[in-house]
């Protein structure tokens, strides 16, 4: 998959994760897949981090923190 598409998919994904009014089904999916999602995101587009894309790094940290804080609905 093209890195540009992956970046766009990340932007869509973070909208679901960052939404404070997440539907119960979204919270459940995030909760049940928490470990896999965090592991994936930690290795996701690391080249952007190496290139110094500070905005991406910060957004990724926020998304990971949100996922780790998701409680079972």
Biopython code that builds the backbone (N, CA, C, O; Angstrom):
import numpy as np
from Bio.PDB.StructureBuilder import StructureBuilder

atoms = [
    (1, "UNK", "N", (0.857, -1.181, 0.000)),
    (1, "UNK", "CA", (0.000, 0.000, 0.000)),
    (1, "UNK", "C", (0.892, 1.230, 0.000)),
    (1, "UNK", "O", (1.906, 1.280, 0.696)),
    (2, "UNK", "N", (0.511, 2.188, -0.766)),
    (2, "UNK", "CA", (1.229, 3.446, -0.886)),
    (2, "UNK", "C", (1.275, 4.172, 0.468)),
    (2, "UNK", "O", (0.269, 4.230, 1.175)),
    (3, "UNK", "N", (2.437, 4.722, 0.824)),
    (3, "UNK", "CA", (2.602, 5.425, 2.093)),
    (3, "UNK", "C", (1.645, 6.604, 2.212)),
    (3, "UNK", "O", (1.188, 6.927, 3.308)),
    (4, "UNK", "N", (1.342, 7.245, 1.091)),
    (4, "UNK", "CA", (0.406, 8.375, 1.115)),
    (4, "UNK", "C", (-0.987, 7.907, 1.527)),
    (4, "UNK", "O", (-1.658, 8.567, 2.322)),
    (5, "UNK", "N", (-1.420, 6.770, 0.986)),
    (5, "UNK", "CA", (-2.724, 6.214, 1.355)),
    (5, "UNK", "C", (-2.751, 5.815, 2.823)),
    (5, "UNK", "O", (-3.752, 6.010, 3.514)),
    (6, "UNK", "N", (-1.648, 5.258, 3.287)),
    (6, "UNK", "CA", (-1.572, 4.863, 4.690)),
    (6, "UNK", "C", (-1.673, 6.088, 5.594)),
    (6, "UNK", "O", (-2.306, 6.039, 6.649)),
    (7, "UNK", "N", (-1.056, 7.169, 5.183)),
    (7, "UNK", "CA", (-1.140, 8.410, 5.952)),
    (7, "UNK", "C", (-2.560, 8.936, 5.998)),
    (7, "UNK", "O", (-3.024, 9.400, 7.040)),
    (8, "UNK", "N", (-3.249, 8.864, 4.874)),
    (8, "UNK", "CA", (-4.646, 9.314, 4.827)),
    (8, "UNK", "C", (-5.530, 8.403, 5.673)),
    (8, "UNK", "O", (-6.436, 8.881, 6.356)),
    (9, "UNK", "N", (-5.279, 7.112, 5.634)),
    (9, "UNK", "CA", (-6.045, 6.169, 6.456)),
    (9, "UNK", "C", (-5.825, 6.463, 7.938)),
    (9, "UNK", "O", (-6.754, 6.347, 8.738)),
    (10, "UNK", "N", (-4.607, 6.841, 8.307)),
    (10, "UNK", "CA", (-4.317, 7.197, 9.692)),
    (10, "UNK", "C", (-5.148, 8.394, 10.116)),
    (10, "UNK", "O", (-5.661, 8.424, 11.235)),
    (11, "UNK", "N", (-5.290, 9.383, 9.240)),
    (11, "UNK", "CA", (-6.085, 10.574, 9.565)),
    (11, "UNK", "C", (-7.540, 10.209, 9.818)),
    (11, "UNK", "O", (-8.167, 10.757, 10.724)),
    (12, "UNK", "N", (-8.080, 9.296, 9.033)),
    (12, "UNK", "CA", (-9.461, 8.851, 9.227)),
    (12, "UNK", "C", (-9.560, 8.072, 10.538)),
    (12, "UNK", "O", (-10.493, 8.279, 11.314)),
    (13, "UNK", "N", (-8.608, 7.181, 10.785)),
    (13, "UNK", "CA", (-8.608, 6.372, 12.000)),
    (13, "UNK", "C", (-8.554, 7.248, 13.244)),
    (13, "UNK", "O", (-9.271, 6.993, 14.211)),
    (14, "UNK", "N", (-7.713, 8.277, 13.230)),
    (14, "UNK", "CA", (-7.563, 9.117, 14.430)),
    (14, "UNK", "C", (-8.844, 9.880, 14.742)),
    (14, "UNK", "O", (-9.084, 10.227, 15.899)),
    (15, "UNK", "N", (-9.673, 10.147, 13.732)),
    (15, "UNK", "CA", (-10.965, 10.802, 13.981)),
    (15, "UNK", "C", (-11.838, 9.900, 14.846)),
    (15, "UNK", "O", (-12.490, 10.370, 15.778)),
    (16, "UNK", "N", (-11.850, 8.608, 14.539)),
    (16, "UNK", "CA", (-12.631, 7.659, 15.342)),
    (16, "UNK", "C", (-12.073, 7.560, 16.758)),
    (16, "UNK", "O", (-12.830, 7.538, 17.730)),
    (17, "UNK", "N", (-10.762, 7.499, 16.870)),
    (17, "UNK", "CA", (-10.123, 7.320, 18.173)),
    (17, "UNK", "C", (-10.268, 8.569, 19.031)),
    (17, "UNK", "O", (-10.548, 8.466, 20.225)),
    (18, "UNK", "N", (-10.086, 9.738, 18.448)),
    (18, "UNK", "CA", (-10.087, 10.981, 19.209)),
    (18, "UNK", "C", (-11.484, 11.487, 19.548)),
    (18, "UNK", "O", (-11.627, 12.372, 20.392)),
    (19, "UNK", "N", (-12.506, 10.947, 18.914)),
    (19, "UNK", "CA", (-13.876, 11.403, 19.152)),
    (19, "UNK", "C", (-14.276, 11.128, 20.603)),
    (19, "UNK", "O", (-14.327, 9.971, 21.019)),
    (20, "UNK", "N", (-14.563, 12.188, 21.380)),
    (20, "UNK", "CA", (-14.946, 11.973, 22.783)),
    (20, "UNK", "C", (-16.320, 11.306, 22.923)),
    (20, "UNK", "O", (-16.653, 10.785, 23.988)),
    (21, "UNK", "N", (-17.104, 11.323, 21.861)),
    (21, "UNK", "CA", (-18.444, 10.728, 21.874)),
    (21, "UNK", "C", (-18.470, 9.420, 21.089)),
    (21, "UNK", "O", (-19.405, 9.160, 20.332)),
    (22, "UNK", "N", (-17.439, 8.603, 21.272)),
    (22, "UNK", "CA", (-17.349, 7.331, 20.547)),
    (22, "UNK", "C", (-18.575, 6.466, 20.837)),
    (22, "UNK", "O", (-19.041, 6.393, 21.973)),
    (23, "UNK", "N", (-19.078, 5.825, 19.817)),
    (23, "UNK", "CA", (-20.164, 4.872, 20.001)),
    (23, "UNK", "C", (-19.637, 3.687, 20.796)),
    (23, "UNK", "O", (-18.440, 3.401, 20.772)),
    (24, "UNK", "N", (-20.524, 3.004, 21.496)),
    (24, "UNK", "CA", (-20.131, 1.846, 22.300)),
    (24, "UNK", "C", (-19.435, 0.792, 21.443)),
    (24, "UNK", "O", (-18.477, 0.162, 21.891)),
    (25, "UNK", "N", (-19.908, 0.598, 20.222)),
    (25, "UNK", "CA", (-19.301, -0.399, 19.336)),
    (25, "UNK", "C", (-17.854, -0.025, 19.004)),
    (25, "UNK", "O", (-16.989, -0.899, 18.942)),
    (26, "UNK", "N", (-17.588, 1.249, 18.793)),
    (26, "UNK", "CA", (-16.216, 1.712, 18.503)),
    (26, "UNK", "C", (-15.337, 1.485, 19.731)),
    (26, "UNK", "O", (-14.222, 0.977, 19.614)),
    (27, "UNK", "N", (-15.839, 1.862, 20.913)),
    (27, "UNK", "CA", (-15.065, 1.657, 22.149)),
    (27, "UNK", "C", (-14.763, 0.179, 22.356)),
    (27, "UNK", "O", (-13.661, -0.186, 22.766)),
    (28, "UNK", "N", (-15.741, -0.662, 22.074)),
    (28, "UNK", "CA", (-15.551, -2.094, 22.256)),
    (28, "UNK", "C", (-14.474, -2.629, 21.310)),
    (28, "UNK", "O", (-13.609, -3.399, 21.727)),
    (29, "UNK", "N", (-14.524, -2.229, 20.062)),
    (29, "UNK", "CA", (-13.523, -2.663, 19.078)),
    (29, "UNK", "C", (-12.132, -2.181, 19.483)),
    (29, "UNK", "O", (-11.169, -2.946, 19.432)),
    (30, "UNK", "N", (-12.026, -0.922, 19.883)),
    (30, "UNK", "CA", (-10.724, -0.383, 20.301)),
    (30, "UNK", "C", (-10.219, -1.118, 21.540)),
    (30, "UNK", "O", (-9.042, -1.466, 21.626)),
    (31, "UNK", "N", (-11.112, -1.352, 22.492)),
    (31, "UNK", "CA", (-10.725, -2.032, 23.729)),
    (31, "UNK", "C", (-10.253, -3.459, 23.454)),
    (31, "UNK", "O", (-9.219, -3.888, 23.964)),
    (32, "UNK", "N", (-11.011, -4.178, 22.654)),
    (32, "UNK", "CA", (-10.693, -5.580, 22.389)),
    (32, "UNK", "C", (-9.421, -5.745, 21.557)),
    (32, "UNK", "O", (-8.786, -6.798, 21.601)),
    (33, "UNK", "N", (-9.050, -4.725, 20.810)),
    (33, "UNK", "CA", (-7.869, -4.795, 19.936)),
    (33, "UNK", "C", (-6.754, -3.861, 20.390)),
    (33, "UNK", "O", (-5.835, -3.563, 19.628)),
    (34, "UNK", "N", (-6.841, -3.407, 21.620)),
    (34, "UNK", "CA", (-5.920, -2.400, 22.160)),
    (34, "UNK", "C", (-4.454, -2.776, 21.947)),
    (34, "UNK", "O", (-3.683, -1.975, 21.417)),
    (35, "UNK", "N", (-4.064, -3.975, 22.349)),
    (35, "UNK", "CA", (-2.655, -4.379, 22.266)),
    (35, "UNK", "C", (-2.175, -4.434, 20.819)),
    (35, "UNK", "O", (-1.078, -3.969, 20.507)),
    (36, "UNK", "N", (-2.988, -4.998, 19.944)),
    (36, "UNK", "CA", (-2.610, -5.104, 18.530)),
    (36, "UNK", "C", (-2.506, -3.725, 17.884)),
    (36, "UNK", "O", (-1.583, -3.462, 17.113)),
    (37, "UNK", "N", (-3.449, -2.853, 18.198)),
    (37, "UNK", "CA", (-3.437, -1.504, 17.613)),
    (37, "UNK", "C", (-2.208, -0.722, 18.060)),
    (37, "UNK", "O", (-1.550, -0.071, 17.249)),
    (38, "UNK", "N", (-1.905, -0.787, 19.342)),
    (38, "UNK", "CA", (-0.744, -0.046, 19.859)),
    (38, "UNK", "C", (0.541, -0.594, 19.248)),
    (38, "UNK", "O", (1.413, 0.175, 18.846)),
    (39, "UNK", "N", (0.663, -1.907, 19.177)),
    (39, "UNK", "CA", (1.864, -2.510, 18.581)),
    (39, "UNK", "C", (2.005, -2.085, 17.127)),
    (39, "UNK", "O", (3.102, -1.758, 16.675)),
    (40, "UNK", "N", (0.893, -2.090, 16.393)),
    (40, "UNK", "CA", (0.935, -1.671, 14.989)),
    (40, "UNK", "C", (1.350, -0.209, 14.876)),
    (40, "UNK", "O", (2.224, 0.137, 14.080)),
    (41, "UNK", "N", (0.721, 0.642, 15.671)),
    (41, "UNK", "CA", (1.002, 2.075, 15.575)),
    (41, "UNK", "C", (2.432, 2.422, 15.973)),
    (41, "UNK", "O", (3.020, 3.351, 15.420)),
    (42, "UNK", "N", (2.987, 1.694, 16.912)),
    (42, "UNK", "CA", (4.371, 1.967, 17.320)),
    (42, "UNK", "C", (5.350, 1.765, 16.169)),
    (42, "UNK", "O", (6.390, 2.422, 16.123)),
    (43, "UNK", "N", (5.035, 0.872, 15.245)),
    (43, "UNK", "CA", (5.902, 0.644, 14.096)),
    (43, "UNK", "C", (5.412, 1.304, 12.821)),
    (43, "UNK", "O", (6.010, 1.130, 11.759)),
    (44, "UNK", "N", (4.328, 2.062, 12.918)),
    (44, "UNK", "CA", (3.686, 2.663, 11.752)),
    (44, "UNK", "C", (4.415, 3.917, 11.292)),
    (44, "UNK", "O", (4.601, 4.856, 12.066)),
    (45, "UNK", "N", (4.821, 3.928, 10.048)),
    (45, "UNK", "CA", (5.474, 5.067, 9.383)),
    (45, "UNK", "C", (6.589, 5.684, 10.235)),
    (45, "UNK", "O", (6.635, 6.896, 10.442)),
    (46, "UNK", "N", (7.468, 4.836, 10.712)),
    (46, "UNK", "CA", (8.586, 5.313, 11.525)),
    (46, "UNK", "C", (9.527, 6.210, 10.726)),
    (46, "UNK", "O", (10.256, 7.023, 11.294)),
    (47, "UNK", "N", (9.503, 6.054, 9.408)),
    (47, "UNK", "CA", (10.353, 6.922, 8.584)),
    (47, "UNK", "C", (9.947, 8.387, 8.724)),
    (47, "UNK", "O", (10.795, 9.274, 8.625)),
    (48, "UNK", "N", (8.675, 8.647, 8.950)),
    (48, "UNK", "CA", (8.227, 10.033, 9.155)),
    (48, "UNK", "C", (8.781, 10.582, 10.459)),
    (48, "UNK", "O", (9.105, 11.766, 10.554)),
    (49, "UNK", "N", (8.889, 9.731, 11.451)),
    (49, "UNK", "CA", (9.492, 10.142, 12.724)),
    (49, "UNK", "C", (10.966, 10.450, 12.518)),
    (49, "UNK", "O", (11.478, 11.446, 13.029)),
    (50, "UNK", "N", (11.649, 9.584, 11.764)),
    (50, "UNK", "CA", (13.075, 9.769, 11.497)),
    (50, "UNK", "C", (13.341, 11.035, 10.690)),
    (50, "UNK", "O", (14.407, 11.640, 10.797)),
    (51, "UNK", "N", (12.357, 11.428, 9.878)),
    (51, "UNK", "CA", (12.484, 12.649, 9.070)),
    (51, "UNK", "C", (12.143, 13.899, 9.873)),
    (51, "UNK", "O", (12.262, 15.014, 9.364)),
    (52, "UNK", "N", (11.722, 13.724, 11.119)),
    (52, "UNK", "CA", (11.433, 14.865, 11.980)),
    (52, "UNK", "C", (10.046, 15.455, 11.814)),
    (52, "UNK", "O", (9.843, 16.638, 12.088)),
    (53, "UNK", "N", (9.089, 14.655, 11.372)),
    (53, "UNK", "CA", (7.708, 15.127, 11.212)),
    (53, "UNK", "C", (7.070, 15.204, 12.599)),
    (53, "UNK", "O", (6.415, 14.263, 13.048)),
    (54, "UNK", "N", (7.273, 16.343, 13.270)),
    (54, "UNK", "CA", (6.846, 16.501, 14.655)),
    (54, "UNK", "C", (5.328, 16.427, 14.817)),
    (54, "UNK", "O", (4.839, 15.892, 15.813)),
    (55, "UNK", "N", (4.592, 16.949, 13.867)),
    (55, "UNK", "CA", (3.136, 16.904, 13.955)),
    (55, "UNK", "C", (2.644, 15.451, 13.925)),
    (55, "UNK", "O", (1.783, 15.062, 14.715)),
    (56, "UNK", "N", (3.194, 14.669, 13.019)),
    (56, "UNK", "CA", (2.814, 13.260, 12.933)),
    (56, "UNK", "C", (3.172, 12.529, 14.217)),
    (56, "UNK", "O", (2.367, 11.755, 14.734)),
    (57, "UNK", "N", (4.361, 12.765, 14.735)),
    (57, "UNK", "CA", (4.810, 12.113, 15.960)),
    (57, "UNK", "C", (3.849, 12.430, 17.104)),
    (57, "UNK", "O", (3.466, 11.540, 17.864)),
    (58, "UNK", "N", (3.466, 13.683, 17.220)),
    (58, "UNK", "CA", (2.551, 14.087, 18.290)),
    (58, "UNK", "C", (1.172, 13.465, 18.103)),
    (58, "UNK", "O", (0.574, 12.982, 19.065)),
    (59, "UNK", "N", (0.666, 13.474, 16.882)),
    (59, "UNK", "CA", (-0.642, 12.874, 16.625)),
    (59, "UNK", "C", (-0.625, 11.386, 16.937)),
    (59, "UNK", "O", (-1.581, 10.857, 17.505)),
    (60, "UNK", "N", (0.436, 10.723, 16.576)),
    (60, "UNK", "CA", (0.566, 9.291, 16.837)),
    (60, "UNK", "C", (0.586, 9.023, 18.344)),
    (60, "UNK", "O", (-0.046, 8.077, 18.813)),
    (61, "UNK", "N", (1.300, 9.841, 19.093)),
    (61, "UNK", "CA", (1.345, 9.696, 20.553)),
    (61, "UNK", "C", (-0.050, 9.874, 21.155)),
    (61, "UNK", "O", (-0.448, 9.128, 22.049)),
    (62, "UNK", "N", (-0.778, 10.857, 20.662)),
    (62, "UNK", "CA", (-2.130, 11.119, 21.170)),
    (62, "UNK", "C", (-3.053, 9.945, 20.868)),
    (62, "UNK", "O", (-3.825, 9.523, 21.729)),
    (63, "UNK", "N", (-2.978, 9.418, 19.657)),
    (63, "UNK", "CA", (-3.828, 8.287, 19.272)),
    (63, "UNK", "C", (-3.502, 7.070, 20.134)),
    (63, "UNK", "O", (-4.411, 6.391, 20.611)),
    (64, "UNK", "N", (-2.232, 6.790, 20.335)),
    (64, "UNK", "CA", (-1.844, 5.655, 21.176)),
    (64, "UNK", "C", (-2.344, 5.852, 22.603)),
    (64, "UNK", "O", (-2.865, 4.915, 23.208)),
    (65, "UNK", "N", (-2.193, 7.052, 23.146)),
    (65, "UNK", "CA", (-2.661, 7.327, 24.508)),
    (65, "UNK", "C", (-4.173, 7.153, 24.611)),
    (65, "UNK", "O", (-4.671, 6.601, 25.592)),
    (66, "UNK", "N", (-4.895, 7.620, 23.608)),
    (66, "UNK", "CA", (-6.356, 7.469, 23.608)),
    (66, "UNK", "C", (-6.747, 5.997, 23.595)),
    (66, "UNK", "O", (-7.647, 5.582, 24.325)),
    (67, "UNK", "N", (-6.079, 5.220, 22.775)),
    (67, "UNK", "CA", (-6.382, 3.785, 22.702)),
    (67, "UNK", "C", (-6.103, 3.121, 24.046)),
    (67, "UNK", "O", (-6.902, 2.312, 24.517)),
    (68, "UNK", "N", (-4.986, 3.455, 24.656)),
    (68, "UNK", "CA", (-4.639, 2.855, 25.950)),
    (68, "UNK", "C", (-5.630, 3.228, 27.046)),
    (68, "UNK", "O", (-5.779, 2.495, 28.023)),
    (69, "UNK", "N", (-6.307, 4.362, 26.891)),
    (69, "UNK", "CA", (-7.257, 4.825, 27.901)),
    (69, "UNK", "C", (-8.694, 4.383, 27.652)),
    (69, "UNK", "O", (-9.576, 4.671, 28.460)),
    (70, "UNK", "N", (-8.937, 3.695, 26.556)),
    (70, "UNK", "CA", (-10.297, 3.252, 26.252)),
    (70, "UNK", "C", (-10.738, 2.231, 27.304)),
    (70, "UNK", "O", (-10.029, 1.266, 27.592)),
    (71, "UNK", "N", (-11.910, 2.465, 27.861)),
    (71, "UNK", "CA", (-12.500, 1.548, 28.830)),
    (71, "UNK", "C", (-13.554, 0.697, 28.152)),
    (71, "UNK", "O", (-14.170, 1.112, 27.171)),
    (72, "UNK", "N", (-13.754, -0.496, 28.683)),
    (72, "UNK", "CA", (-14.778, -1.368, 28.115)),
    (72, "UNK", "C", (-16.144, -0.703, 28.273)),
    (72, "UNK", "O", (-16.481, -0.226, 29.357)),
    (73, "UNK", "N", (-16.925, -0.670, 27.203)),
    (73, "UNK", "CA", (-18.229, 0.042, 27.269)),
    (73, "UNK", "C", (-19.230, -0.619, 28.192)),
    (73, "UNK", "O", (-20.351, -0.131, 28.338)),
]
sb = StructureBuilder()
sb.init_structure("model")
sb.init_model(0)
sb.init_chain("A")
sb.init_seg("    ")
for serial, (resi, resn, name, xyz) in enumerate(atoms, 1):
    if name == "N":
        sb.init_residue(resn, " ", resi, " ")
    sb.init_atom(name, np.array(xyz, "f"), 0.0, 1.0, " ", f" {name:<3s}", serial, name[0])
structure = sb.get_structure()
